[in-house]
Amino acid sequence: MALKFISAEEAAALIHHDQNVGFSGFTHAGCPKVVPVALAKRAEEEHAKGNPFKIGMFTGASTGDTIDGSLARANAVKFRTPYQTNKDMRNAINNKQVHAPIDYFDMHLSQVAQEIRYGFLGGVDVAIIEACEVTEDGKIIPTAGVGITPTICRMAKTVIVELNSKVPARLRGIHDLYELQDPPKRRHINIFEVQGRVGLEYVKVDPSKIFVVETNEESEGGGFAPVDETTARIGENVANFFVSEMKNGRIPQTFLPVQSGVGNIANAVLGSMGINKDIPRFEVFTEVIQDAVLDMMREGKISFASGCSLTVSNEQLHQLYTDLDFFKNKMVLRPSEISNNPGLVRRLGVIGINTAIEVDIFGNVNSTHVMGNTMMNGIGGSGDFTRSSYISIFVTPSVAKNGDISCIVPKVTHEDHSEHSVKIIASEYGVADLRGKGPNQRAREIIEKCAHPDYRPMLHDYMTLQQNGHTPQSLYGCFSFHKAFLETGSMKNADLAQYKK
Protein backbone atom coordinates (compact mmCIF):
# COMPACT_ATOMS: atom_id res chain seq x y z
CA MET A 1 0.00 0.00 0.00
CA ALA A 2 1.12 3.59 -0.60
CA LEU A 3 2.80 5.36 2.29
CA LYS A 4 0.92 8.32 3.85
CA PHE A 5 3.03 11.50 3.81
CA ILE A 6 2.00 14.30 6.17
CA SER A 7 3.49 17.44 7.75
CA ALA A 8 4.98 17.63 11.23
CA GLU A 9 1.95 19.65 12.36
CA GLU A 10 -0.44 17.03 10.99
CA ALA A 11 1.56 14.34 12.78
CA ALA A 12 1.35 16.26 16.06
CA ALA A 13 -2.43 16.45 15.61
CA LEU A 14 -2.55 12.64 15.72
CA ILE A 15 -1.36 12.72 19.35
CA HIS A 16 -3.82 13.48 22.12
CA HIS A 17 -3.73 14.52 25.75
CA ASP A 18 -2.90 11.73 28.22
CA GLN A 19 -1.53 9.38 25.57
CA ASN A 20 1.77 7.53 25.94
CA VAL A 21 4.35 8.25 23.27
CA GLY A 22 7.51 6.25 22.57
CA PHE A 23 10.49 7.90 20.89
CA SER A 24 13.31 6.28 18.94
CA GLY A 25 16.93 7.05 19.61
CA PHE A 26 19.48 6.62 22.35
CA THR A 27 21.11 9.87 23.48
CA HIS A 28 20.68 12.42 20.70
CA ALA A 29 21.48 9.73 18.15
CA GLY A 30 18.51 8.50 16.16
CA CYS A 31 16.00 10.85 17.77
CA PRO A 32 13.11 12.42 15.83
CA LYS A 33 13.50 16.18 15.59
CA VAL A 34 10.54 17.98 13.99
CA VAL A 35 7.40 16.22 15.23
CA PRO A 36 8.32 16.67 18.93
CA VAL A 37 8.77 20.42 18.34
CA ALA A 38 5.39 20.59 16.60
CA LEU A 39 3.90 18.59 19.47
CA ALA A 40 5.33 21.05 22.02
CA LYS A 41 3.81 23.92 20.06
CA ARG A 42 0.47 22.14 20.02
CA ALA A 43 0.64 21.65 23.80
CA GLU A 44 1.30 25.38 24.30
CA GLU A 45 -1.67 26.24 22.08
CA GLU A 46 -3.94 23.89 24.02
CA HIS A 47 -2.74 25.31 27.34
CA ALA A 48 -3.46 28.83 26.06
CA LYS A 49 -7.05 27.72 25.42
CA GLY A 50 -7.30 26.38 28.97
CA ASN A 51 -7.14 22.75 27.86
CA PRO A 52 -4.90 20.10 29.46
CA PHE A 53 -2.26 18.55 27.23
CA LYS A 54 0.43 16.23 28.56
CA ILE A 55 1.86 12.97 27.34
CA GLY A 56 3.71 10.07 28.92
CA MET A 57 7.21 9.62 27.47
CA PHE A 58 9.10 6.41 26.82
CA THR A 59 12.57 6.80 25.30
CA GLY A 60 15.62 4.64 24.74
CA ALA A 61 17.74 6.89 26.94
CA SER A 62 18.44 10.63 26.89
CA THR A 63 17.36 12.58 23.81
CA GLY A 64 18.13 15.84 22.05
CA ASP A 65 16.75 19.23 23.00
CA THR A 66 14.11 18.92 20.29
CA ILE A 67 12.43 16.21 22.38
CA ASP A 68 13.24 16.61 26.07
CA GLY A 69 13.87 20.36 25.98
CA SER A 70 10.92 21.33 23.79
CA LEU A 71 8.39 19.19 25.63
CA ALA A 72 9.65 20.14 29.10
CA ARG A 73 9.53 23.86 28.31
CA ALA A 74 6.00 23.42 26.96
CA ASN A 75 4.91 21.70 30.20
CA ALA A 76 3.76 18.82 28.01
CA VAL A 77 5.06 15.83 29.98
CA LYS A 78 3.13 13.91 32.63
CA PHE A 79 5.80 11.22 33.13
CA ARG A 80 9.22 10.46 31.73
CA THR A 81 11.41 7.35 31.71
CA PRO A 82 14.28 6.41 31.60
CA TYR A 83 17.63 8.29 31.49
CA GLN A 84 17.71 12.01 30.58
CA THR A 85 20.36 14.73 30.35
CA ASN A 86 18.47 17.85 29.27
CA LYS A 87 18.73 20.90 31.56
CA ASP A 88 15.08 21.93 31.20
CA MET A 89 13.82 18.37 31.68
CA ARG A 90 16.06 17.97 34.73
CA ASN A 91 14.79 21.23 36.23
CA ALA A 92 11.19 20.19 35.68
CA ILE A 93 11.85 16.82 37.33
CA ASN A 94 13.53 18.34 40.37
CA ASN A 95 11.26 21.36 40.87
CA LYS A 96 8.47 20.06 43.08
CA GLN A 97 7.16 23.60 43.66
CA VAL A 98 5.59 23.80 40.22
CA HIS A 99 2.07 22.61 39.54
CA ALA A 100 1.94 18.93 38.53
CA PRO A 101 5.71 18.32 38.18
CA ILE A 102 6.98 15.59 35.87
CA ASP A 103 6.79 12.12 37.39
CA TYR A 104 10.21 10.76 36.51
CA PHE A 105 11.04 7.15 37.26
CA ASP A 106 14.56 5.92 36.70
CA MET A 107 15.14 2.49 35.16
CA HIS A 108 17.92 0.21 34.02
CA LEU A 109 18.00 0.70 30.26
CA SER A 110 18.01 -3.01 29.48
CA GLN A 111 14.60 -3.35 31.17
CA VAL A 112 12.61 -0.53 29.56
CA ALA A 113 11.38 -2.37 26.45
CA GLN A 114 10.45 -5.53 28.30
CA GLU A 115 8.60 -3.70 31.08
CA ILE A 116 6.58 -1.87 28.44
CA ARG A 117 5.74 -5.25 26.90
CA TYR A 118 4.85 -6.71 30.29
CA GLY A 119 2.28 -3.93 30.75
CA PHE A 120 3.98 -2.51 33.85
CA LEU A 121 4.19 1.02 32.41
CA GLY A 122 0.96 1.35 30.43
CA GLY A 123 0.46 0.91 26.69
CA VAL A 124 2.08 2.75 23.79
CA ASP A 125 -0.36 4.87 21.81
CA VAL A 126 2.08 6.49 19.39
CA ALA A 127 5.66 5.77 18.34
CA ILE A 128 7.77 8.53 16.74
CA ILE A 129 10.76 7.10 14.89
CA GLU A 130 13.63 8.61 12.92
CA ALA A 131 14.52 6.53 9.85
CA CYS A 132 16.79 6.70 6.83
CA GLU A 133 14.46 4.48 4.80
CA VAL A 134 10.86 3.23 4.99
CA THR A 135 9.31 0.90 2.44
CA GLU A 136 5.72 0.54 1.29
CA ASP A 137 5.50 -2.90 2.90
CA GLY A 138 6.39 -1.41 6.31
CA LYS A 139 10.12 -1.96 6.68
CA ILE A 140 11.68 0.84 8.75
CA ILE A 141 15.47 1.35 8.79
CA PRO A 142 16.50 3.38 11.90
CA THR A 143 19.26 5.98 11.79
CA ALA A 144 22.14 6.28 14.28
CA GLY A 145 20.36 5.10 17.43
CA VAL A 146 18.03 2.21 18.21
CA GLY A 147 16.97 2.16 21.88
CA ILE A 148 13.48 0.67 22.26
CA THR A 149 12.45 1.13 18.61
CA PRO A 150 11.37 -2.46 17.78
CA THR A 151 9.08 -2.71 20.81
CA ILE A 152 7.36 0.65 20.52
CA CYS A 153 6.87 0.21 16.76
CA ARG A 154 5.16 -3.13 17.27
CA MET A 155 3.00 -2.04 20.19
CA ALA A 156 1.96 1.46 19.07
CA LYS A 157 -1.40 2.04 17.43
CA THR A 158 0.16 4.79 15.29
CA VAL A 159 3.76 4.97 14.03
CA ILE A 160 5.06 8.35 12.86
CA VAL A 161 8.28 8.03 10.85
CA GLU A 162 10.55 11.04 10.41
CA LEU A 163 12.31 10.13 7.18
CA ASN A 164 15.55 12.09 7.42
CA SER A 165 17.35 12.64 4.12
CA LYS A 166 20.47 13.83 5.99
CA VAL A 167 21.13 10.18 6.83
CA PRO A 168 22.14 8.02 3.86
CA ALA A 169 19.94 5.01 3.12
CA ARG A 170 23.24 3.13 2.72
CA LEU A 171 23.23 2.87 6.51
CA ARG A 172 20.90 -0.08 6.01
CA GLY A 173 22.67 -3.23 7.12
CA ILE A 174 24.41 -1.78 10.16
CA HIS A 175 21.53 -2.69 12.50
CA ASP A 176 20.72 -6.00 14.21
CA LEU A 177 17.12 -5.58 15.36
CA TYR A 178 15.67 -8.22 17.63
CA GLU A 179 13.04 -8.38 20.40
CA LEU A 180 13.25 -10.78 23.30
CA GLN A 181 10.39 -13.19 23.78
CA ASP A 182 8.34 -12.70 26.94
CA PRO A 183 8.41 -15.30 29.73
CA PRO A 184 7.77 -18.18 29.96
CA LYS A 185 8.68 -18.54 26.27
CA ARG A 186 11.98 -16.64 26.31
CA ARG A 187 14.84 -18.42 24.61
CA HIS A 188 18.58 -17.89 24.82
CA ILE A 189 20.13 -15.17 22.68
CA ASN A 190 22.35 -16.71 20.01
CA ILE A 191 25.17 -14.20 20.35
CA PHE A 192 28.46 -15.81 21.37
CA GLU A 193 30.89 -13.18 20.10
CA VAL A 194 30.76 -9.41 19.88
CA GLN A 195 30.09 -9.35 16.14
CA GLY A 196 27.35 -12.01 16.29
CA ARG A 197 23.91 -11.18 14.87
CA VAL A 198 20.46 -12.59 15.59
CA GLY A 199 17.95 -10.15 14.12
CA LEU A 200 16.95 -8.17 11.05
CA GLU A 201 18.32 -4.99 9.49
CA TYR A 202 14.88 -3.35 9.70
CA VAL A 203 11.79 -3.12 11.92
CA LYS A 204 8.71 -4.60 10.26
CA VAL A 205 5.50 -2.65 10.93
CA ASP A 206 1.95 -2.90 9.61
CA PRO A 207 2.08 -0.22 6.89
CA SER A 208 -1.51 0.81 7.58
CA LYS A 209 -0.45 2.46 10.85
CA ILE A 210 2.56 4.34 9.40
CA PHE A 211 2.58 8.09 8.71
CA VAL A 212 5.71 9.61 7.17
CA VAL A 213 7.11 13.10 7.79
CA GLU A 214 9.98 14.02 5.49
CA THR A 215 12.83 15.92 7.14
CA ASN A 216 16.37 17.10 6.45
CA GLU A 217 17.69 17.72 9.96
CA GLU A 218 21.21 17.58 11.34
CA SER A 219 21.97 15.42 14.36
CA GLU A 220 22.16 17.30 17.67
CA GLY A 221 25.55 15.84 18.49
CA GLY A 222 27.99 18.21 20.12
CA GLY A 223 31.63 17.45 20.78
CA PHE A 224 33.17 16.41 24.07
CA ALA A 225 35.31 18.64 26.22
CA PRO A 226 39.03 18.21 25.54
CA VAL A 227 41.00 15.91 27.78
CA ASP A 228 42.39 17.84 30.74
CA GLU A 229 45.06 16.90 33.27
CA THR A 230 42.60 15.16 35.61
CA THR A 231 40.79 13.08 33.02
CA ALA A 232 44.10 12.21 31.35
CA ARG A 233 45.49 10.88 34.63
CA ILE A 234 42.33 8.87 35.27
CA GLY A 235 42.62 7.36 31.79
CA GLU A 236 46.30 6.58 32.27
CA ASN A 237 45.63 4.93 35.65
CA VAL A 238 42.92 2.68 34.18
CA ALA A 239 45.09 1.73 31.19
CA ASN A 240 48.02 0.87 33.48
CA PHE A 241 45.69 -1.21 35.64
CA PHE A 242 44.71 -3.24 32.58
CA VAL A 243 48.34 -3.84 31.69
CA SER A 244 49.02 -5.06 35.23
CA GLU A 245 46.02 -7.38 35.09
CA MET A 246 47.28 -8.88 31.84
CA LYS A 247 50.77 -9.41 33.27
CA ASN A 248 49.26 -11.16 36.28
CA GLY A 249 47.08 -13.40 34.12
CA ARG A 250 43.74 -11.98 35.27
CA ILE A 251 42.90 -10.57 31.83
CA PRO A 252 43.67 -12.72 28.76
CA GLN A 253 46.55 -11.60 26.56
CA THR A 254 44.00 -11.18 23.75
CA PHE A 255 42.08 -8.82 26.07
CA LEU A 256 38.28 -8.69 26.58
CA PRO A 257 35.39 -6.61 25.19
CA VAL A 258 35.03 -3.17 26.79
CA GLN A 259 31.96 -1.17 27.76
CA SER A 260 32.43 2.52 28.36
CA GLY A 261 29.82 4.96 29.61
CA VAL A 262 29.18 8.23 27.84
CA GLY A 263 31.15 11.39 28.60
CA ASN A 264 34.53 13.09 28.76
CA ILE A 265 36.14 10.72 31.27
CA ALA A 266 35.04 7.67 29.29
CA ASN A 267 36.52 9.17 26.13
CA ALA A 268 39.74 9.88 28.00
CA VAL A 269 39.96 6.29 29.27
CA LEU A 270 39.47 4.89 25.79
CA GLY A 271 42.05 7.34 24.45
CA SER A 272 44.60 6.21 27.04
CA MET A 273 43.95 2.59 26.14
CA GLY A 274 44.53 3.46 22.52
CA ILE A 275 47.98 4.95 23.06
CA ASN A 276 49.16 2.27 25.50
CA LYS A 277 51.34 -0.07 23.47
CA ASP A 278 50.92 -2.92 25.95
CA ILE A 279 47.14 -3.12 25.40
CA PRO A 280 46.34 -5.17 22.29
CA ARG A 281 43.66 -4.52 19.72
CA PHE A 282 40.30 -5.12 21.37
CA GLU A 283 36.54 -5.14 20.80
CA VAL A 284 33.79 -2.95 22.24
CA PHE A 285 30.45 -4.22 23.53
CA THR A 286 28.70 -1.15 24.85
CA GLU A 287 25.70 1.18 24.72
CA VAL A 288 27.15 4.29 23.12
CA ILE A 289 29.82 4.30 20.44
CA GLN A 290 31.70 7.56 20.99
CA ASP A 291 34.20 9.65 19.04
CA ALA A 292 37.18 7.86 20.57
CA VAL A 293 35.89 4.49 19.34
CA LEU A 294 35.74 5.69 15.72
CA ASP A 295 39.21 7.20 15.98
CA MET A 296 40.61 3.96 17.42
CA MET A 297 38.93 1.94 14.66
CA ARG A 298 40.69 4.07 12.07
CA GLU A 299 43.97 3.50 13.92
CA GLY A 300 43.37 -0.25 14.07
CA LYS A 301 43.19 -0.34 17.87
CA ILE A 302 39.51 -1.42 18.01
CA SER A 303 38.54 -4.26 15.70
CA PHE A 304 34.75 -4.25 16.18
CA ALA A 305 32.13 -2.27 18.08
CA SER A 306 28.65 -3.38 19.12
CA GLY A 307 26.41 -0.68 20.55
CA CYS A 308 22.96 0.87 20.69
CA SER A 309 23.83 4.27 19.24
CA LEU A 310 26.43 6.40 17.52
CA THR A 311 26.77 9.09 20.16
CA VAL A 312 29.36 11.12 18.30
CA SER A 313 29.96 14.69 17.25
CA ASN A 314 28.37 15.83 13.99
CA GLU A 315 31.82 16.03 12.42
CA GLN A 316 32.51 12.39 13.27
CA LEU A 317 29.04 11.35 12.09
CA HIS A 318 29.50 13.00 8.70
CA GLN A 319 32.89 11.34 8.35
CA LEU A 320 31.37 7.96 9.23
CA TYR A 321 28.71 8.38 6.54
CA THR A 322 31.46 9.23 4.05
CA ASP A 323 33.49 6.17 5.12
CA LEU A 324 30.58 3.72 5.46
CA ASP A 325 32.39 1.10 3.39
CA PHE A 326 35.14 1.08 6.02
CA PHE A 327 32.93 1.11 9.12
CA LYS A 328 29.96 -1.01 8.08
CA ASN A 329 31.62 -4.39 8.60
CA LYS A 330 33.20 -3.26 11.87
CA MET A 331 30.07 -2.11 13.69
CA VAL A 332 26.55 -3.16 14.67
CA LEU A 333 23.73 -1.20 16.32
CA ARG A 334 21.23 -3.11 18.46
CA PRO A 335 18.18 -2.45 20.68
CA SER A 336 19.06 -1.61 24.29
CA GLU A 337 17.67 -4.88 25.64
CA ILE A 338 20.37 -6.63 23.56
CA SER A 339 23.26 -4.13 23.80
CA ASN A 340 22.78 -3.94 27.59
CA ASN A 341 21.67 -7.51 28.21
CA PRO A 342 23.23 -8.70 31.49
CA GLY A 343 23.38 -12.30 30.26
CA LEU A 344 25.41 -11.30 27.21
CA VAL A 345 27.65 -9.05 29.31
CA ARG A 346 28.51 -11.99 31.56
CA ARG A 347 28.81 -14.46 28.67
CA LEU A 348 31.21 -12.27 26.70
CA GLY A 349 33.29 -11.23 29.73
CA VAL A 350 32.75 -7.52 29.21
CA ILE A 351 34.86 -5.08 31.23
CA GLY A 352 32.50 -2.32 32.39
CA ILE A 353 33.76 1.25 32.87
CA ASN A 354 31.29 3.83 34.20
CA THR A 355 31.35 7.22 35.91
CA ALA A 356 30.32 7.97 39.49
CA ILE A 357 29.00 11.15 41.09
CA GLU A 358 30.38 9.99 44.43
CA VAL A 359 31.83 6.82 45.94
CA ASP A 360 31.94 5.93 49.60
CA ILE A 361 34.90 4.38 51.34
CA PHE A 362 33.28 0.94 51.40
CA GLY A 363 32.75 0.78 47.63
CA ASN A 364 29.12 1.85 47.21
CA VAL A 365 28.46 4.17 44.26
CA ASN A 366 26.02 7.01 43.63
CA SER A 367 25.65 7.69 39.92
CA THR A 368 22.34 9.58 39.87
CA HIS A 369 21.64 12.07 42.68
CA VAL A 370 23.49 15.19 43.80
CA MET A 371 23.41 15.53 47.60
CA GLY A 372 21.01 12.61 47.75
CA ASN A 373 17.92 14.36 46.41
CA THR A 374 18.56 16.19 43.15
CA MET A 375 18.36 13.94 40.09
CA MET A 376 21.22 14.50 37.70
CA ASN A 377 20.69 12.17 34.71
CA GLY A 378 19.70 8.70 35.87
CA ILE A 379 21.25 5.27 36.23
CA GLY A 380 21.37 4.68 32.48
CA GLY A 381 22.99 1.39 31.60
CA SER A 382 25.63 1.46 34.33
CA GLY A 383 23.74 -1.10 36.42
CA ASP A 384 23.19 -3.40 33.44
CA PHE A 385 26.95 -3.71 33.03
CA THR A 386 28.23 -3.31 36.60
CA ARG A 387 26.48 -6.28 38.14
CA SER A 388 27.46 -8.69 35.35
CA SER A 389 30.87 -7.43 34.21
CA TYR A 390 34.04 -9.49 34.22
CA ILE A 391 35.53 -6.49 36.02
CA SER A 392 33.33 -3.53 37.01
CA ILE A 393 35.16 -0.20 37.18
CA PHE A 394 33.92 3.21 38.32
CA VAL A 395 35.93 6.33 37.52
CA THR A 396 35.63 9.71 39.19
CA PRO A 397 37.73 12.80 39.87
CA SER A 398 38.71 12.90 43.52
CA VAL A 399 37.08 16.31 44.08
CA ALA A 400 34.55 18.70 42.56
CA LYS A 401 33.67 22.39 43.01
CA ASN A 402 37.34 23.44 43.17
CA GLY A 403 38.02 20.99 45.97
CA ASP A 404 35.06 21.90 48.18
CA ILE A 405 33.38 18.57 47.44
CA SER A 406 35.14 15.27 47.96
CA CYS A 407 33.88 12.63 45.55
CA ILE A 408 35.09 10.04 48.06
CA VAL A 409 32.80 10.24 51.10
CA PRO A 410 32.02 8.24 54.25
CA LYS A 411 28.62 7.21 52.88
CA VAL A 412 26.96 7.91 49.53
CA THR A 413 23.77 9.93 49.78
CA HIS A 414 22.05 7.74 47.19
CA GLU A 415 23.15 4.20 46.41
CA ASP A 416 22.82 2.92 42.85
CA HIS A 417 25.56 0.27 42.86
CA SER A 418 26.46 -1.62 46.01
CA GLU A 419 29.83 -2.83 47.26
CA HIS A 420 28.82 -6.32 46.08
CA SER A 421 28.98 -5.27 42.42
CA VAL A 422 31.78 -2.69 42.36
CA LYS A 423 35.27 -4.14 41.91
CA ILE A 424 37.54 -1.22 40.99
CA ILE A 425 37.51 2.53 41.77
CA ALA A 426 39.82 4.85 39.85
CA SER A 427 40.55 8.56 40.28
CA GLU A 428 43.40 10.76 39.09
CA TYR A 429 45.40 9.58 42.13
CA GLY A 430 45.26 5.87 41.51
CA VAL A 431 43.28 2.65 41.36
CA ALA A 432 41.63 0.95 44.33
CA ASP A 433 41.20 -2.81 43.90
CA LEU A 434 38.29 -3.95 46.08
CA ARG A 435 38.28 -7.59 45.04
CA GLY A 436 38.57 -10.05 47.91
CA LYS A 437 38.65 -7.34 50.57
CA GLY A 438 36.43 -6.73 53.59
CA PRO A 439 35.03 -3.31 54.58
CA ASN A 440 38.07 -2.09 56.54
CA GLN A 441 40.50 -3.11 53.80
CA ARG A 442 38.31 -1.57 51.10
CA ALA A 443 38.13 1.69 53.00
CA ARG A 444 41.90 1.92 53.42
CA GLU A 445 42.41 1.05 49.74
CA ILE A 446 39.98 3.72 48.50
CA ILE A 447 41.23 6.42 50.88
CA GLU A 448 44.91 5.89 50.10
CA LYS A 449 44.58 5.23 46.37
CA CYS A 450 41.69 7.46 45.22
CA ALA A 451 40.83 10.21 47.72
CA HIS A 452 42.30 13.68 47.40
CA PRO A 453 45.19 14.21 49.87
CA ASP A 454 43.25 17.07 51.54
CA TYR A 455 40.50 14.64 52.56
CA ARG A 456 42.51 11.54 53.44
CA PRO A 457 43.12 12.47 57.12
CA MET A 458 39.42 13.25 57.59
CA LEU A 459 38.36 9.95 56.02
CA HIS A 460 40.82 8.06 58.23
CA ASP A 461 39.42 9.92 61.25
CA TYR A 462 35.94 8.86 60.24
CA MET A 463 37.07 5.23 60.41
CA THR A 464 37.73 5.65 64.12
CA LEU A 465 34.20 6.81 65.01
CA GLN A 466 32.69 3.31 65.09
CA GLN A 467 34.87 0.64 66.69
CA ASN A 468 32.53 -2.35 66.66
CA GLY A 469 30.69 -4.27 63.95
CA HIS A 470 31.60 -5.63 60.55
CA THR A 471 31.40 -2.26 58.75
CA PRO A 472 32.71 0.76 60.71
CA GLN A 473 29.87 3.04 59.66
CA SER A 474 28.86 5.81 62.05
CA LEU A 475 25.14 6.48 61.67
CA TYR A 476 25.65 9.83 63.35
CA GLY A 477 28.62 11.04 61.35
CA CYS A 478 28.24 9.37 57.95
CA PHE A 479 26.81 12.48 56.29
CA SER A 480 29.03 14.97 58.10
CA PHE A 481 30.83 15.85 54.85
CA HIS A 482 27.57 16.67 53.07
CA LYS A 483 26.24 18.57 56.08
CA ALA A 484 29.36 20.72 56.14
CA PHE A 485 29.03 21.52 52.44
CA LEU A 486 25.38 22.54 52.78
CA GLU A 487 26.10 24.71 55.82
CA THR A 488 29.49 26.20 54.96
CA GLY A 489 30.09 25.60 51.25
CA SER A 490 32.95 23.16 51.76
CA MET A 491 33.25 19.56 52.92
CA LYS A 492 36.65 20.47 54.35
CA ASN A 493 34.81 22.02 57.30
CA ALA A 494 33.27 18.73 58.42
CA ASP A 495 33.47 18.43 62.22
CA LEU A 496 34.04 14.76 63.04
CA ALA A 497 35.06 15.37 66.66
CA GLN A 498 31.44 15.86 67.74
CA TYR A 499 30.65 12.25 66.76
CA LYS A 500 33.49 10.64 68.70
CA LYS A 501 32.47 8.63 71.73
Secondary structure, 3 states (H helix, E strand, C coil): CCCEECCHHHHHCCCCCCCEEEECCECCECCCCCHHHHHHHHHHHHHHCCCCCCEEEECCCCCCHHHHHHHHHCCCEEEEECCCCCHHHHHHHHCCCCCCCCEECCCCHHHHHHHHHHCCCCCCCEEEEEEEEECCCCEEEECCECECHHHHHHHCCEEEEEEECCCCHHHCCCECECCCCCCCCCCCCCCCCCCCCCCECCEECCHHHEEEEEECCCCCCCCCCCCCHHHHHHHHHHHHHHHHHHHCCCCCCCCCCEEECCCHHHHHHHHHHHHCCCCCCEEEECCEECHHHHHHHHCCCEEEEEECEECCCHHHHHHHHHCHHHHHHHEEECEHHHHCCHHHHHHHCCEEEEECCEEECCCCEECCEECCCEECCCCCCHHHHHCCCCEEEEECCCEEHHHCEECEECCCCCCCECCCCCCEEEECCEEEECCCCCHHHHHHHHHHHHCCCCCHHHHHHHHCCCCCCCCCCCCCCCCHHHHHHHHHCCHHHCCCHHHCC
